[in-house]
Amino acid sequence: MYAALEVPDLAANTPLWMGLLAVFVNAVVGALRGYTDTSRNWDIVGVSIFALLTGLGGGFIRDVLIGNLPAESLRDPWYVASVFVGVLVVVLVHKIVTRIMVIVEFIDSLALGLFAVIGVAYAHEAGLPFANTVLIGTFSAVGGGMLVSILQGQTSRVLVSSTPHALLALLGSLVYASIAPWHPVVASIAGIVVVVVAQYASEHFDIKTTPTHQRSGRE
């Protein structure tokens, strides 16, 4: 007789390899933001800071908000190591990385959902109410990118008309927080899958958030 395959609650018991992969991909995305920014001449220090903030920033924000200190990613050296591996990959083979952006974008959307549901799970464990757990899950998913935008002197893409990353993170957080009381395993998978599917749908149909004020053609 075969034993039933046990699927873990990916939010509360994230496999180390999955957490490291999420941090690595976010770090690659952050490093690419600095490496491809032609408006400034970012050096290796600047690129590395972007990678650190994108890879670990959301988790830092989550842990500070719930009082989980020192931050989770600082208790295990592999997370920081994953960030610097990401920087090294971008510096050495950035041309190849940009050619496989379809793969990077897929794992990035996976990471967005993963960070969202992990944020909710940690906030729930801290005893926070439903709405606040969803808020922390959303900040955890998009916070790192917002910090990088501040350093670049730009308005974060989650605040202006763009692909709705913050809304996707919010959606994933809501799904997990709503289902977790009944079945946390299903909740974690559903929260991640809905973010990945919604991300691809928004890109396929070119869905963007709408500006609150649009210029009139008569101006």
N, C-alpha and C positions, 0 to 999 in steps of 0.2 A: 504494500500500500504506500502511495506517495503522500508525504506530508504536505499539508496545505501551504502555499506560498504566502508568507506573512509580509505585508507591505507596511513599512513604518509610517508614522505620522511625520511627514517631511518637514513640518513646521517645528514641532517640539523635539524631534529626533532626526535632525538633518544629517545624512551621511557626510563624513568629513570630506570625501572626494567631491561631493556636490557643492558644498560650501566653498571649497577652494576653487572649484571651476567657476562659480559665480563671481567670486572676488577677482580671479584672474581675468575674466572677460571684461568686467567693469573697469579693471585697471588698464586693459588694452584700449578700451573706448576712451578713457580719460587721457591716456598718453597720446592717442591719436589726435585728440582735441588740441593739445599743445603743439604736437609735431606738425600738424597741417594748418595751424593758425598763421597765415601770412601777414597779418596786421602787426604782429609782434615777433621779435626774435627770441623765443623762449629757449633757454639752454637746457641741459640735461637735468639740472636741479628743478627748474620749472615744470618740465614734463613729468618728472618723478612725483612732484607734489600733486599735480593733477591726477596722476594714477592712484596715489594714496587716498586722496579725497574721494575720488569716484569709487574706488574699490572698497574702502573702509568707512567713508564718511557717514553713510546712512546708518551703519551699525553703531558708530560713535553716538550719533544723535539719539538713536533708540535707547542705548544703554544709559546715556546721561539723563534722559527724560524719565526713565523708570528707576534710576538709582542703582543700576547694575554695574558697579565699578570695582576694579579697573574694567575697562571695556572688554567684551568677550574676545575680540580679535587680538587683543594684546596679551591674552593669557596663553595663546598658542603661537609659537613662532612661524608656523606654516602659512598663516594668513598674510603676514607682512612679506614673507618670502615669495608668496604667489604674486603679490603686487610687483615686486622687483623683477621677477621672471617676465611678467607682462611688459614692463618697461623695456627690458632687454630685447624681447621679441620685436617690439615696435621699432626700436632703434636699429636693430640689425636687419630686419626683413620687412620694413614698413610697406614696401611696394607689394610684397606677396600678401600681407595682411589686408591691404585695401582691395585686393582682387578677390578675396574670399569673404567680403563683408556680408554676404548673404548668410553665411554660417555664423559669423560674429553677431549679426543682428538677431538671429534666432536664439542663440545662447543668451544674448543680452535681454531679450524679452522673457526668457526663462528665468534669468536672474532677477528681473523686475518683479515677477510674480513670487519668486522664492523669498526675496527680501521682504515683500509685503506680508506674506503669511507668517514668516518668522517674527516680524515685528508685532503682529497681532498676538501671536502665541506668547511671546515674552511679556507683553503688556497685560494679557489676561492672567498670566501666572503672578504678576505683580499685584493683582487684585483690582485693576482699573475697570471702570464701567464700559459697556459696549461701545459707545460713541468714541471714547478716548482710545480704546484699543485700535479701532479702525483708523483714527487720526495718526497714531504712532506707526501703524503699519504703512500708511501712505508716505509719511515723512521718511521712514526707513528706506523705502524703495527709491525715492527721488532726491533725498537730501544731499547725497554726495555730489550729484551733478549740479545742484543749485550752488553749492560751495565753490565749485570750479568756476561757474559763471561769474561769481562775485570777484574772484581773483583775476579773471580775464577782463573785468570791467564791462561785462555784458549783462543784459537782462536775461534771466533764466528762461529757457524754452518752455518751461511749465507755466510761465506767467503770461505768455503772449500766444497769439494764434500760431499753432503748430500741431504736430501729432500729439494726441491727448495722453501723454505719458502719465501725468498725475491722475487723470481720470481712470486710466487703466489700472494704476496701482490702487486707487480707491475702490474700484470694482472688485479686484482680487481680494482686498482686505475685507470688504463687505461679505463676499461669498464665504470666505473662511470663517469669519466671526459669526455668521448666521448658521452655518452647518456644524461647526466644531462642537457645540454642546451635545449634539446627538451622535456624531460620528467624526472624530478628528482626522482619521485617515482619509476618508472621502473628502472632507473639507479641505485638507492640504492639497490633494491632487486637483480638486475642482478649482480652488483658488488660483493655482498656477496655470492650469490649462486654459481657464477663461481669459487670463491675461495674454497668453501666447496667441490664442485664436483671435481675440479682439485686436491685438497689435497687428496681426497679418491682415485682418479685415480692414482696419483703418488705413493701412498702406496700400492695399489693393484698390480700395474705393477712394483713395486720396481724401480721407476724412480728417479734417483739422478743426481745432477749436475755433469758434467764431469770435472776432473782436467785438467788444461791447459797443464800440463807436466806429462807424464806417464813414469814410469821407464821402460827401455828396458830390456827384459829378458836376454840380453847378457852382462848386466852390472855386 
